[in-house]
Amino acid sequence: MDPYFKWIMNIGIMAVFCVPFVVYFKVFYPYTVPKAIWVHSLNWLFLIVYLFGILFNKNLYTLYKPRLNFIFWLYGLYVSAYIISSIFGSNFSYSFWSDYQRMSSL
């Protein structure tokens, strides 16, 4: 798994950079919905690959474990503010599920 892990993660990064080229004309919003689905799918797929790699391989864990630095805590604060604003927003259902065009729900 060691020699392939970095290669697989680099493919994931390159796939994210291909997002501007994702267009599918058979949906109502051909420029936003396919891109959102593409990014969400890639995020889940490579999160699973990352977690599988660091949980089942001690060498990969020491190389790629998350560091608890300022950026990590700032991101945690951002996610917490996002969740709180979704809970206390004017319409919780809309904050939780969003709409088909924007696809930016909790």
C-alpha positions, -999 to +999 in steps of 0.1 A: +000+000+000+029+024+007+041+029-029+006+033-042-009+056-015+009+088-026+001+080-062-036+075-055-038+107-035-021+126-063-046+113-088-073+126-064-058+160-063-056+161-101-092+150-103-102+179-082-084+202-106-105+188-134-137+201-118-141+232-142-143+208-171-173+188-157-205+197-175-235+174-180-263+189-201-291+164-192-297+180-158-316+213-151-284+231-139-257+216-162-228+238-148-233+235-111-249+202-102-224+179-119-195+198-104-210+196-069-216+158-073-181+154-087-165+172-058-186+155-031-179+121-046-142+126-048-141+140-012-158+109+001-138+085-020-104+099-011-114+104+026-121+066+027-087+059+009-069+082+033-085+068+065-079+032+053-043+041+046-035+057+079-055+033+100-041+000+086-005+010+080+017+024+108+042+039+084+015+059+065+001+070+099+034+085+110+038+102+076+003+115+070-014+119+104-032+152+109-013+177+129-031+197+155-019+232+145-035+266+141-050+257+107-066+226+121-082+245+149-093+273+126-110+247+103-127+232+133-140+267+143-153+272+108-171+239+108-186+246+142-198+281+130-213+264+099-232+239+120-245+265+145-256+288+116-275+259+100-292+250+133-303+286+141-310+298+106-344+309+094-353+275+079-335+245+093-347+222+066-334+244+039-301+248+058-298+210+062-308+199+027-302+231+006-315+231-030-307+214-062-289+243-078-265+254-050-259+220-034-243+236-003-261+219+025-248+209+059 
